[in-house]
Amino acid sequence: MNSRRLTASLALLVPALSLPSLAGAQPSAAPAPAPTVRAPSALPKAAPSPAPSRAAASSAAAAAGTADLRRLGEAFADVADKVGPAVVQIEVAVGEDVSSPLRWFRDGGQRRGLGSGVIFSPDGGILTNNHVIDGARAITVRLRDGRMFAGRVAGRDPATDLAVLRIDAKDLPTATFADSDAARVGAWVVAIGSPFGLGHTVTTGVLSAKGRGGVGVNDVEDYLQTDASINPGNSGGPLVDLDGRVLGINTMIVSRGQGIGLAVPANMARRVAEQLLRHGRVERAWIGVGLQDLTPQLAAVMPNAPRAGALVNAVNPSGPAARSNLQPGDVITSVAARPTRDAQDVIRELFNHNVGETLALEVARGGQRYQTRVTLAARNEPPPPALPVQRAPAPHTGLGLTLRDAPAERGDRGERGERGEGRSLARVAFVADDSPAERAGLRPGDVILEADGRRAPTAAEVEEAARDGELLVRVQRRGAAFYAALKR
């Protein structure tokens, strides 16, 4: 939006007036002579103050504006210095048959996805998005100081698109969380992450809106909206305020527009992270109702319907709502004294309370309003399926790898780049499911160029090198080479 500076000049002119005497005239009296006032001989005249020139005033204003911008820039840099060490880059290896919204790049044996995360506990707790690690066969966490760790999944919650990883490290830099409910729309925010693999990138913008829902991506939606630039790879990174506190976890962008990024608010993210660390899953509150928004069209045909609220369209007969006398057609207008505009408001408010708590509901029914109380129960939902990285490897006597000696094919190359026709090469014939070989990304048809340092090994030599349960191989596939580590 363009801004215009409006300036106005107002001059007040007060003329000197001669006022006639208000005393009554007396004919018998002569007019009194005017007193003689003698001016001092040495009274100095005050020199007029020169008015500042327009150029000087403009220069002063420009200097003040530059100073303000410099202070703002320093504030952004301070935030990056404070929070940056707690932001990590997450690399995820997945199988060839797994699709993901992340941007993939080829790394020899497996596709790899990139995301971000933020360290919230000094002993290695990392908060990120669930979609960042979806389908992961291996997770690598890279710190800003260059150290890399294998990441373990402590728990994940697809309903909020959040996940917690752990790495084996101590005394790590951590980020602090802000009260996202108290954040003000229009305030400056900073997003930090690894867009397109460009680690520790800082972008700025404002908090555009709060309480965004209805996107239709996750079961629980209560997003912060920002115009700070967010791209693939930023997912899981923090959105922070100018005090360096995490306001939210960057989650997605709206592809149909520009400058519309969404983040899970810090209050929700912190609550999910605590439960995932403590229990490995999220215990979500439930009252046993189906809800939909009360639209103007519905309100127009309902007698004395409220202007806004969540319309109950179904009630579980054995749920807490049924015991609290809720019925289909009721409109929930407030939960725990908080007004509700739509169904998402009710879901969001229930999520912010613990199982076993009793909440007051205000309900509109047939033009009348009444209050009832409902005790929250645990929602009976199955845990998310284990990711490949969470599953124990299937038992194998070896590394799950079957090799055979085969003549080199057209395109196979030797150690010095010469064509390999006429030679025999150790070629992968079979890879067992959930085996160390599969986790390392090996596939039938791969050629073993090295095995534990031995170049151009035969199949028997590779098997001999693998007898100790560990194997480092250099592999050729479709003209490209890569290293892979196998461990039983």
C-alpha positions as a printed Julia matrix, in Angstrom:
488×3 Matrix{Float64}:
   0.0     0.0     0.0
   1.41    3.45   -0.92
   1.62    5.97    1.86
   1.33    9.74    1.41
   2.76   12.3     3.72
   0.39   15.18    4.29
   1.84   18.45    5.52
  -0.08   21.56    6.42
   1.01   25.05    7.44
  -1.27   27.27    9.52
  -0.44   30.95   10.25
  -2.44   32.87   12.85
  -2.37   36.61   12.25
  -3.47   38.87   15.18
  -3.67   42.61   14.14
  -2.92   45.35   16.65
  -6.14   47.22   17.53
  -6.54   50.79   18.96
  -9.32   50.7    21.54
 -11.12   53.99   22.49
 -11.27   55.08   26.15
 -14.26   53.64   27.98
 -14.23   56.42   30.69
 -17.17   58.85   30.74
 -16.56   62.44   29.39
 -16.54   65.37   31.89
 -17.07   68.81   30.17
 -15.65   70.93   33.04
 -12.38   68.99   33.16
  -9.5    69.5    30.77
  -8.04   66.44   29.25
  -5.04   65.11   31.11
  -1.78   65.43   29.27
  -0.29   62.19   27.95
   2.63   60.96   30.02
   6.03   61.29   28.45
   7.84   57.99   28.07
  11.51   58.16   27.42
  12.98   55.32   25.44
  16.22   53.91   26.83
  19.17   54.94   24.78
  20.91   51.54   24.73
  18.06   49.0    24.29
  19.39   46.27   21.93
  17.17   44.95   19.21
  16.58   41.19   19.19
  17.92   39.57   16.05
  15.23   37.62   14.16
  15.66   33.8    14.26
  16.36   32.51   10.78
  13.69   30.04    9.66
  15.14   26.63    8.8
  15.32   26.01    5.08
  13.09   23.38    3.48
  16.18   21.44    2.38
  17.54   21.33    5.94
  14.22   20.12    7.32
  14.0    17.44    4.63
  17.55   16.32    5.35
  16.82   16.04    9.08
  13.66   14.02    8.42
  15.57   11.7     6.08
  18.29   11.18    8.67
  15.69   10.36   11.33
  13.98    7.9     8.98
  17.27    6.22    8.15
  18.03    5.87   11.85
  14.64    4.25   12.43
  15.21    1.8     9.59
  18.67    1.0    10.89
  17.26    0.24   14.35
  14.62   -2.01   12.78
  17.26   -3.83   10.75
  19.35   -4.31   13.87
  16.27   -5.73   15.62
  15.86   -8.31   12.84
  19.56   -9.2    13.03
  19.33   -9.56   16.82
  16.42  -11.98   16.4
  18.4   -14.05   13.9
  21.4   -14.16   16.26
  19.22  -15.16   19.2
  17.01  -17.82   17.6
  19.19  -19.03   14.72
  21.31  -21.49   16.75
  18.13  -23.31   17.83
  16.88  -23.78   14.24
  17.87  -27.02   12.51
  17.72  -28.4     9.0
  16.04  -31.79    8.65
  16.89  -34.18    5.82
  14.56  -37.13    5.31
  15.29  -40.2     3.2
  12.26  -42.05    1.86
  11.58  -44.92   -0.5
  10.97  -44.36   -4.17
   7.26  -45.13   -3.88
   6.39  -42.52   -1.23
   4.88  -39.2    -2.32
   5.18  -36.02   -0.31
   4.49  -32.29   -0.72
   8.15  -31.61    0.0
  10.64  -30.72   -2.71
  12.8   -33.76   -3.43
  16.29  -34.04   -4.76
  18.21  -37.09   -5.84
  20.97  -38.36   -3.6
  21.99  -41.62   -5.15
  20.05  -44.39   -3.45
  17.04  -42.56   -2.08
  14.97  -39.46   -2.51
  15.48  -36.91    0.19
  13.12  -34.28    1.49
  14.1   -31.11    3.27
  12.44  -29.35    6.17
  13.23  -27.34    9.26
  12.78  -27.67   12.99
  13.37  -25.81   16.24
  15.11  -27.12   19.36
  12.94  -26.63   22.43
  14.78  -28.73   25.04
  18.55  -28.75   25.67
  18.67  -32.57   25.67
  17.68  -32.84   22.02
  13.92  -32.3    21.7
  13.06  -30.83   18.3
   9.65  -29.65   17.11
   8.79  -29.86   13.42
   5.89  -30.66   11.08
   4.52  -34.16   10.68
   4.54  -33.84    6.9
   8.29  -33.15    6.98
   9.01  -36.67    8.28
   6.12  -38.52    6.63
   7.37  -41.75    5.05
  10.85  -41.36    6.54
  13.25  -44.29    6.39
  16.06  -42.22    7.84
  16.2   -38.74    9.4
  19.28  -36.54    9.61
  19.32  -33.36   11.71
  21.89  -30.71   10.84
  22.67  -28.0    13.42
  23.76  -24.51   12.48
  27.28  -25.25   13.72
  27.54  -28.04   11.12
  27.09  -31.04   13.4
  24.81  -33.8    12.12
  22.8   -36.33   14.12
  20.49  -39.21   13.36
  16.96  -38.17   14.33
  14.5   -40.42   16.16
  10.74  -39.91   16.15
   9.48  -39.31   19.7
   5.9   -38.92   18.5
   3.77  -37.3    15.86
   0.28  -35.87   15.6
  -1.13  -35.74   12.07
  -4.25  -33.91   13.32
  -2.18  -30.78   13.98
   0.66  -31.63   11.55
   3.23  -31.58   14.35
   5.98  -34.02   15.3
   8.75  -34.24   17.89
  12.21  -35.61   17.09
  15.05  -36.46   19.43
  18.79  -36.42   18.86
  21.57  -37.68   21.13
  23.05  -34.37   22.22
  23.26  -32.27   25.38
  23.4   -28.57   26.27
  21.85  -27.49   23.0
  20.66  -23.92   22.36
  16.9   -23.69   22.75
  14.14  -21.34   21.66
  11.53  -19.95   24.03
   7.82  -19.82   23.25
   5.62  -16.75   23.33
   1.95  -16.57   24.28
   0.53  -16.71   20.78
  -2.92  -15.69   22.04
  -1.47  -12.34   23.12
   0.25  -11.67   19.79
  -1.02   -8.57   17.99
  -2.03   -8.61   14.35
   0.19   -6.21   12.42
   3.28   -6.84   14.58
   6.61   -7.61   12.9
   7.56  -11.29   12.67
  10.59  -13.22   11.43
  10.57  -16.67    9.78
  13.72  -18.81    9.95
  14.24  -22.07    8.09
  15.79  -23.86    5.13
  13.75  -23.05    2.02
  14.8   -25.3    -0.89
  17.71  -26.53    1.22
  19.18  -23.05    1.71
  19.91  -23.46    5.41
  19.15  -20.81    8.01
  17.39  -18.32    5.78
  15.73  -15.33    7.46
  12.66  -13.57    6.05
  10.5   -10.86    7.59
   6.9    -9.7     7.47
   3.98   -9.03    9.76
   1.47  -11.16   11.6
  -1.41  -10.87    9.14
  -4.18  -12.65   11.06
  -4.92  -15.1    13.87
  -7.36  -17.97   14.28
  -7.37  -19.02   10.63
  -9.26  -22.27   10.08
 -11.3   -24.05    7.48
  -8.3   -24.7     5.24
  -9.28  -28.36    5.06
  -5.78  -29.81    5.39
  -5.72  -30.96    9.03
  -8.31  -32.07   11.58
  -7.37  -29.3    14.03
  -6.79  -25.94   12.36
  -6.0   -22.73   14.21
  -3.35  -20.96   12.22
  -1.41  -17.74   12.41
  -1.21  -16.04    9.03
   1.86  -14.11    7.91
   3.21  -12.46    4.8
   6.81  -13.35    5.73
   8.2   -15.35    2.81
   7.7   -19.09    3.44
   8.74  -21.7     0.87
   9.11  -25.5     0.69
  11.77  -26.38    3.24
  10.59  -23.72    5.7
   8.07  -26.22    7.07
   8.75  -26.93   10.73
  10.81  -23.8    11.28
   9.85  -21.07   13.76
   7.9   -17.86   13.25
   9.22  -15.5    15.93
   8.51  -12.04   17.3
  11.03   -9.22   17.71
  11.82  -10.45   21.22
  13.08  -13.68   19.69
  10.22  -15.82   21.05
   8.53  -18.49   18.95
   5.01  -17.44   17.94
   4.32  -20.44   15.73
   5.64  -23.35   13.66
   5.59  -22.58    9.93
   3.44  -25.18    8.22
   2.22  -24.28    4.75
   1.63  -21.64    2.12
  -1.56  -20.91    0.22
  -0.53  -21.68   -3.34
  -3.34  -19.65   -4.91
  -2.02  -16.37   -3.51
   1.13  -14.53   -2.62
   2.29  -13.61    0.84
  -0.08  -16.02    2.63
   1.81  -18.36    4.94
   0.28  -20.3     7.83
   1.84  -21.38   11.12
   0.6   -23.53   14.0
   0.37  -21.16   17.01
   2.93  -21.58   19.77
   0.34  -22.35   22.47
  -0.97  -25.32   20.5
   2.5   -26.45   19.42
   3.85  -26.38   22.96
   0.89  -28.37   24.26
   1.29  -31.02   21.56
   5.06  -31.23   22.07
   4.7   -31.77   25.82
   2.21  -34.61   25.32
   4.28  -36.26   22.61
   7.36  -36.21   24.81
   5.45  -37.48   27.84
   3.16  -40.08   26.27
   4.3   -40.47   22.66
   0.83  -39.42   21.5
  -1.7   -36.62   21.98
  -4.72  -37.22   24.2
  -7.42  -35.11   22.62
 -10.61  -34.01   24.4
 -13.98  -35.06   22.95
 -17.65  -34.42   23.79
 -19.31  -36.58   21.14
 -21.01  -34.18   18.74
 -20.94  -33.46   15.04
 -20.63  -29.76   14.24
 -20.98  -27.45   11.28
 -20.96  -23.68   10.81
 -24.21  -21.8    11.3
 -24.43  -20.12    7.9
 -26.78  -17.2     7.1
 -28.83  -19.55    4.94
 -29.37  -21.95    7.84
 -30.02  -19.17   10.33
 -32.66  -17.66    8.03
 -34.9   -20.74    8.3
 -34.28  -21.5    11.98
 -36.61  -19.75   14.44
 -34.84  -16.99   16.38
 -31.42  -18.4    15.52
 -28.35  -16.56   16.86
 -26.16  -14.62   14.44
 -23.2   -16.98   14.81
 -22.26  -20.26   16.41
 -21.62  -23.97   15.85
 -24.64  -26.0    14.78
 -24.89  -29.49   16.33
 -25.82  -31.95   13.58
 -25.29  -35.24   15.47
 -24.93  -36.4    19.07
 -23.23  -39.62   20.11
 -25.72  -41.33   22.45
 -22.97  -42.54   24.78
 -20.87  -39.37   24.73
 -20.53  -36.5    27.23
 -22.76  -34.2    25.12
 -25.7   -36.59   25.35
 -25.34  -36.71   29.14
 -25.39  -32.89   29.11
 -28.7   -32.82   27.17
 -27.31  -31.51   23.86
 -29.48  -32.31   20.85
 -29.21  -32.02   17.07
 -30.3   -28.52   16.07
 -28.72  -26.86   19.12
 -26.35  -23.99   18.41
 -23.31  -23.69   20.69
 -22.66  -19.97   21.14
 -19.9   -20.08   23.75
 -17.48  -22.53   25.37
 -15.89  -21.73   28.73
 -17.24  -18.16   28.46
 -15.52  -17.66   25.07
 -17.91  -16.75   22.23
 -17.88  -19.16   19.28
 -18.33  -17.94   15.74
 -18.2   -21.32   14.0
 -17.5   -25.02   14.45
 -13.74  -24.49   14.33
 -13.92  -22.26   17.4
 -15.52  -25.08   19.4
 -12.94  -27.64   18.24
 -10.1   -25.22   19.01
 -11.42  -24.45   22.49
 -11.94  -28.12   23.38
  -8.41  -28.9    22.25
  -7.02  -26.31   24.68
  -8.47  -28.18   27.68
  -7.54  -31.47   29.31
  -9.53  -34.65   29.43
 -11.56  -34.69   32.65
 -12.15  -30.95   32.8
 -15.73  -29.66   33.01
 -16.64  -26.73   30.75
 -19.66  -24.45   30.62
 -21.52  -24.33   27.31
 -24.05  -21.72   26.23
 -26.6   -23.23   23.86
 -29.4   -21.71   21.76
 -32.42  -23.92   21.13
 -35.73  -22.85   19.63
 -35.13  -19.19   20.33
 -34.21  -19.81   23.97
 -30.77  -19.83   25.52
 -29.61  -22.03   28.32
 -26.36  -23.13   29.9
 -25.13  -26.63   30.53
 -21.87  -28.19   31.66
 -20.0   -30.96   29.9
 -17.1   -33.11   31.13
 -14.47  -33.76   28.5
 -13.66  -37.37   27.64
 -10.68  -38.81   25.77
 -11.24  -39.16   22.06
 -10.88  -42.78   21.02
  -8.64  -42.47   17.99
  -5.99  -44.92   16.82
  -2.36  -43.83   16.96
  -0.75  -42.88   13.66
   0.94  -45.79   11.89
   4.62  -46.25   12.59
   6.96  -44.74   10.03
   9.61  -46.97    8.43
  12.24  -45.25   10.57
  10.28  -46.24   13.68
   9.89  -49.89   12.77
  12.49  -52.39   13.92
  14.32  -53.99   11.01
  12.98  -57.37   10.01
  15.21  -60.2    11.28
  17.81  -61.19    8.71
  20.78  -63.45    8.99
  22.77  -60.91    7.02
  22.17  -57.46    5.7
  19.21  -58.45    3.52
  21.32  -58.31    0.39
  21.74  -60.94   -2.34
  24.52  -60.44   -4.88
  25.63  -62.15   -8.06
  28.56  -61.74  -10.42
  27.37  -60.55  -13.79
  29.03  -59.25  -16.93
  29.22  -55.49  -17.16
  26.47  -53.91  -19.16
  26.66  -51.03  -21.57
  27.16  -47.87  -19.53
  28.87  -49.59  -16.56
  32.23  -47.97  -15.85
  35.38  -49.14  -14.1
  37.42  -47.36  -11.54
  39.11  -44.99  -13.99
  36.02  -44.28  -16.04
  36.79  -46.79  -18.79
  33.9   -48.78  -20.23
  33.39  -52.05  -18.39
  32.25  -54.41  -21.13
  33.78  -57.88  -20.73
  34.35  -57.61  -16.96
  32.31  -59.26  -14.2
  30.82  -56.95  -11.59
  29.1   -57.65   -8.26
  25.5   -56.7    -8.9
  22.6   -56.55   -6.45
  20.08  -59.3    -7.27
  17.65  -58.97   -4.35
  16.96  -56.64   -1.41
  14.78  -57.85    1.48
  12.02  -55.63    2.84
  12.85  -53.68    6.02
  16.43  -54.88    5.86
  19.59  -52.82    6.41
  20.18  -52.93    2.66
  16.73  -51.5     1.9
  17.12  -48.81    4.55
  20.42  -47.83    2.96
  18.6   -47.35   -0.35
  20.03  -50.28   -2.31
  17.94  -51.75   -5.14
  18.22  -54.68   -7.5
  20.46  -53.85  -10.43
  22.88  -51.69   -8.43
  26.57  -52.31   -9.11
  29.02  -52.5    -6.18
  32.11  -50.46   -7.06
  33.71  -50.71   -3.6
  33.1   -52.72   -0.45
  34.91  -51.61    2.72
  37.63  -50.04    0.58
  38.11  -53.0    -1.78
  37.63  -51.83   -5.35
  35.76  -53.83   -7.99
  34.93  -56.65   -5.56
  33.31  -59.91   -6.54
  30.04  -60.98   -4.95
  31.95  -63.35   -2.65
  34.27  -60.56   -1.53
  31.32  -58.29   -0.7
  29.69  -61.07    1.33
  32.97  -61.66    3.17
  33.25  -57.95    4.01
  29.68  -57.98    5.38
  30.23  -60.85    7.82
  30.85  -58.47   10.74
  27.4   -56.91   10.25
  28.69  -53.61    8.88
  29.42  -52.62    5.32
  30.38  -49.42    3.51
  29.78  -49.67   -0.21
  30.11  -47.37   -3.14
  27.32  -48.07   -5.58
  26.71  -47.25   -9.22
  23.18  -46.72  -10.54
  22.24  -45.32  -13.94
  25.68  -43.83  -14.43
  25.81  -42.09  -11.04
  27.69  -43.23   -7.93
  26.92  -42.88   -4.25
  28.03  -44.29   -0.9
  25.76  -46.3     1.39
  26.29  -47.63    4.92
  24.71  -50.9     6.01
  24.58  -52.1     9.6
  22.81  -55.13   11.04
